[in-house]
Amino acid sequence: MKPDRRPGGAETLPVLNLVPNLLTIIGLCAGLTAIRFVLEGRADVAAALIVFAAVIDGLDGLVARRLRATSSFGGELDSLSDFVCFGVAPGILLYHFALTGVPGLGWTFVLIFVISTCLRLARFNVARTGAEGAATPAAGKTPPARPHFVGVPAPAGAMLALLPVFVTEAGVADLRDAGLAPAVYLALVGLAMVSRLPTLSPKALRIPRDRTRWALVGMALLIGLMITRFWLLMAGLCLIYALTLVWACVAAYRGRRTRRG
């Protein structure tokens, strides 16, 4: 939406146009506060705040598109917020939660994860800028979005990185003293983010109209589990998403073999 001009020449914007950026700031505050709770030894609160930041991250872009309030400033602000919320905060949380007992190597794997998040976001920014440049000004439209992401998105990567916290808080297993395993796992998540693996995009999901009611029932179930079994739900969702990555790897491998054959 183009800004209006006052009689004096000053540009004005509708207040609603600030809502997406306000949501981004709220998410950033959640990520920064998560770091504070990590330093206070409250891994559960820190993990919950990072999950909250991921929810906000999904909302701000959606709201911006619905309000037609997308902007380059908003995109850059969102990217910087994502680096803090889904790179720095999860890395520090995992280090204090499970990697302090792995001298030297623990922090090395944290750096791999955080830098991978930064590279993932940089690649996304370049792709987004290219898509905006390919827009057709006459029609005022941009090319249709890809049916999948390239590599694991930063918010999803953060959720996968927090799986040891989710599993421990759910009471399934205590992974705080699992040795080098959480460190290697964290590095693998980072590498998945910078990979070229096609991964699931929510924008590609479609629900048949006659099954909408079942989707709503499923959402009610998810909300109920979020209230009563939050940590178990998050662990389950991470495992389901990890299975989709395995499926994507198998599909990509088969595709390469088919092209070679």
C-alpha positions as CSV (number, residue, x, y, z in Angstrom):
1,M,0.0,0.0,0.0
2,K,1.4,3.4,-1.0
3,P,1.7,6.1,1.6
4,D,-0.5,9.1,1.5
5,R,0.7,12.7,1.6
6,R,-0.4,15.4,3.9
7,P,-0.9,18.9,2.5
8,G,2.5,19.8,4.0
9,G,4.2,17.1,2.0
10,A,4.7,14.6,4.9
11,E,4.0,11.0,4.1
12,T,1.5,9.0,6.2
13,L,0.7,5.4,6.5
14,P,-2.5,3.6,7.9
15,V,-1.9,2.4,11.4
16,L,-2.8,-1.1,10.3
17,N,0.3,-1.2,8.1
18,L,2.3,-1.3,11.3
19,V,0.7,-4.4,12.7
20,P,3.0,-6.9,10.8
21,N,6.1,-5.2,12.1
22,L,4.7,-5.0,15.5
23,L,4.1,-8.7,15.5
24,T,7.7,-9.2,14.4
25,I,8.9,-7.0,17.3
26,I,6.8,-9.1,19.7
27,G,8.4,-12.3,18.4
28,L,11.9,-10.7,18.7
29,C,11.2,-9.8,22.3
30,A,10.1,-13.4,23.0
31,G,13.4,-14.7,21.5
32,L,15.5,-12.2,23.5
33,T,13.6,-13.0,26.7
34,A,14.1,-16.7,26.0
35,I,17.9,-16.0,26.2
36,R,17.3,-14.4,29.6
37,F,15.5,-17.4,30.9
38,V,18.3,-19.7,29.6
39,L,20.8,-17.7,31.7
40,E,18.5,-18.1,34.7
41,G,18.3,-21.9,34.2
42,R,14.7,-22.0,33.1
43,A,15.0,-24.1,30.0
44,D,11.3,-24.9,29.9
45,V,10.2,-21.2,29.8
46,A,12.9,-20.4,27.2
47,A,11.7,-23.2,25.0
48,A,8.1,-22.1,25.3
49,L,9.1,-18.6,24.3
50,I,10.9,-19.8,21.2
51,V,7.8,-21.8,20.2
52,F,5.7,-18.6,20.8
53,A,8.2,-16.7,18.6
54,A,7.7,-19.3,15.8
55,V,3.9,-18.9,16.0
56,I,4.3,-15.1,15.7
57,D,6.7,-15.6,12.8
58,G,4.0,-17.5,10.9
59,L,1.5,-14.8,11.7
60,D,3.4,-11.6,10.8
61,G,3.9,-12.6,7.1
62,L,0.3,-13.8,6.8
63,V,-1.0,-10.5,8.3
64,A,1.3,-8.5,6.0
65,R,0.0,-10.2,2.9
66,R,-3.7,-9.9,4.0
67,L,-3.3,-6.2,4.8
68,R,-1.2,-5.6,1.7
69,A,1.4,-4.2,4.0
70,T,4.5,-6.1,2.8
71,S,7.7,-4.0,2.5
72,S,11.4,-4.4,2.2
73,F,11.9,-3.0,5.7
74,G,9.5,-5.5,7.1
75,G,11.2,-8.4,5.3
76,E,14.7,-7.4,6.6
77,L,13.3,-6.8,10.2
78,D,11.7,-10.3,10.0
79,S,15.0,-11.9,8.9
80,L,17.0,-10.3,11.7
81,S,14.4,-11.3,14.2
82,D,14.5,-14.9,12.9
83,F,18.3,-15.0,13.3
84,V,17.9,-14.1,17.0
85,C,14.8,-16.2,17.7
86,F,15.7,-19.4,15.7
87,G,19.4,-19.3,15.6
88,V,21.0,-17.6,18.6
89,A,18.3,-18.4,21.2
90,P,18.0,-22.1,20.4
91,G,21.8,-22.5,20.2
92,I,22.4,-20.9,23.6
93,L,19.5,-22.9,25.1
94,L,20.8,-26.3,23.8
95,Y,24.3,-25.4,25.0
96,H,23.2,-24.7,28.5
97,F,20.7,-27.5,28.5
98,A,22.8,-30.5,27.3
99,L,26.2,-29.5,25.9
100,T,28.1,-27.9,28.7
101,G,29.4,-31.4,29.6
102,V,31.0,-31.7,26.1
103,P,34.0,-29.4,26.5
104,G,35.0,-27.5,23.4
105,L,33.0,-29.7,21.0
106,G,29.6,-28.7,22.4
107,W,30.1,-25.0,21.6
108,T,31.6,-25.9,18.2
109,F,28.4,-27.7,17.2
110,V,26.4,-24.7,18.5
111,L,28.3,-22.4,16.2
112,I,27.7,-24.7,13.2
113,F,23.9,-24.5,14.0
114,V,23.8,-20.8,14.4
115,I,25.9,-20.0,11.3
116,S,23.8,-22.4,9.3
117,T,20.7,-20.5,10.4
118,C,22.3,-17.3,9.3
119,L,23.2,-18.8,5.9
120,R,19.7,-20.2,5.5
121,L,18.2,-16.8,6.1
122,A,20.7,-15.0,3.8
123,R,19.8,-17.5,1.0
124,F,16.1,-16.9,1.6
125,N,16.6,-13.1,1.5
126,V,18.3,-13.4,-1.9
127,A,15.6,-15.7,-3.3
128,R,12.9,-13.3,-2.0
129,T,14.6,-10.3,-3.6
130,G,14.8,-12.2,-6.9
131,A,11.1,-13.1,-6.7
132,E,10.2,-9.4,-6.1
133,G,12.4,-8.3,-9.0
134,A,10.6,-10.8,-11.2
135,A,7.2,-9.3,-10.4
136,T,5.1,-8.1,-13.4
137,P,4.4,-4.4,-12.7
138,A,1.6,-4.2,-15.2
139,A,-0.4,-6.9,-13.5
140,G,0.8,-6.0,-10.0
141,K,1.4,-9.7,-9.3
142,T,4.3,-11.8,-8.2
143,P,5.1,-15.2,-9.5
144,P,3.3,-18.0,-7.6
145,A,5.1,-19.3,-4.5
146,R,7.0,-22.5,-4.7
147,P,5.1,-25.6,-3.5
148,H,8.1,-26.4,-1.2
149,F,11.0,-24.8,0.6
150,V,14.6,-25.4,-0.3
151,G,16.1,-26.7,2.9
152,V,14.6,-26.7,6.4
153,P,13.2,-23.2,7.2
154,A,14.7,-21.4,10.2
155,P,11.6,-21.7,12.5
156,A,11.3,-25.4,11.7
157,G,15.0,-25.9,12.3
158,A,14.7,-24.2,15.7
159,M,11.8,-26.6,16.6
160,L,13.9,-29.6,15.5
161,A,16.9,-28.3,17.5
162,L,14.7,-28.1,20.6
163,L,13.6,-31.8,20.4
164,P,15.9,-32.8,23.2
165,V,14.3,-30.2,25.4
166,F,10.8,-31.3,24.4
167,V,11.6,-35.0,25.1
168,T,13.1,-34.2,28.5
169,E,10.4,-31.9,29.6
170,A,7.7,-34.5,28.5
171,G,9.3,-37.0,30.8
172,V,10.0,-39.5,28.0
173,A,13.8,-39.5,28.5
174,D,16.4,-37.3,30.1
175,L,18.7,-36.1,27.4
176,R,20.7,-33.6,29.5
177,D,23.5,-36.1,30.0
178,A,23.4,-37.8,26.6
179,G,27.0,-37.0,25.8
180,L,27.9,-36.0,22.3
181,A,24.6,-37.1,20.7
182,P,22.7,-33.8,21.2
183,A,25.7,-31.9,19.8
184,V,25.8,-34.0,16.6
185,Y,22.1,-33.8,16.3
186,L,22.2,-30.0,16.5
187,A,24.8,-29.8,13.8
188,L,22.8,-32.1,11.5
189,V,19.8,-29.8,11.9
190,G,21.9,-26.9,10.9
191,L,23.2,-28.8,7.8
192,A,19.6,-29.6,6.9
193,M,18.8,-25.9,6.9
194,V,21.5,-25.1,4.3
195,S,20.8,-28.2,2.2
196,R,19.0,-28.1,-1.1
197,L,16.5,-30.6,0.1
198,P,12.9,-29.8,-0.9
199,T,10.9,-29.6,2.3
200,L,7.2,-29.2,3.1
201,S,5.7,-25.7,2.7
202,P,2.4,-24.9,4.5
203,K,1.4,-22.8,1.4
204,A,1.2,-26.0,-0.6
205,L,-1.2,-27.7,1.7
206,R,-4.8,-27.9,0.4
207,I,-7.9,-29.3,2.2
208,P,-10.9,-30.7,0.2
209,R,-13.9,-28.5,0.9
210,D,-16.0,-31.5,2.2
211,R,-13.3,-32.3,4.8
212,T,-13.0,-28.9,6.3
213,R,-15.0,-29.9,9.4
214,W,-12.5,-32.7,10.1
215,A,-9.6,-30.2,9.8
216,L,-11.4,-28.1,12.4
217,V,-11.8,-31.1,14.7
218,G,-8.1,-31.8,14.3
219,M,-7.2,-28.3,15.2
220,A,-9.4,-28.6,18.3
221,L,-7.5,-31.7,19.2
222,L,-4.2,-30.0,18.7
223,I,-5.2,-27.1,20.9
224,G,-6.4,-29.5,23.6
225,L,-3.0,-31.3,23.5
226,M,-1.2,-27.9,23.6
227,I,-3.0,-27.1,26.8
228,T,-2.7,-30.5,28.5
229,R,0.4,-32.2,27.0
230,F,2.4,-29.3,25.5
231,W,5.8,-30.9,25.6
232,L,4.6,-34.3,24.3
233,L,2.8,-32.6,21.5
234,M,5.9,-30.6,20.4
235,A,8.0,-33.7,20.5
236,G,5.5,-35.6,18.4
237,L,5.2,-32.7,15.9
238,C,9.0,-32.6,15.6
239,L,9.2,-36.3,14.9
240,I,6.4,-36.2,12.3
241,Y,8.3,-33.3,10.6
242,A,11.5,-35.3,10.7
243,L,9.8,-38.2,9.0
244,T,8.8,-35.8,6.1
245,L,12.4,-34.9,5.8
246,V,13.4,-38.6,5.5
247,W,10.7,-39.0,2.9
248,A,12.0,-36.0,1.0
249,C,15.5,-37.4,1.1
250,V,14.3,-40.7,-0.3
251,A,12.2,-39.0,-3.0
252,A,15.2,-36.8,-4.0
253,Y,17.5,-39.8,-4.2
254,R,15.0,-41.7,-6.4
255,G,14.6,-38.6,-8.6
256,R,18.3,-38.4,-9.2
257,R,18.5,-42.1,-10.0
258,T,15.6,-41.8,-12.5
259,R,17.3,-38.9,-14.3
260,R,20.5,-40.8,-14.5
261,G,18.8,-43.9,-15.8
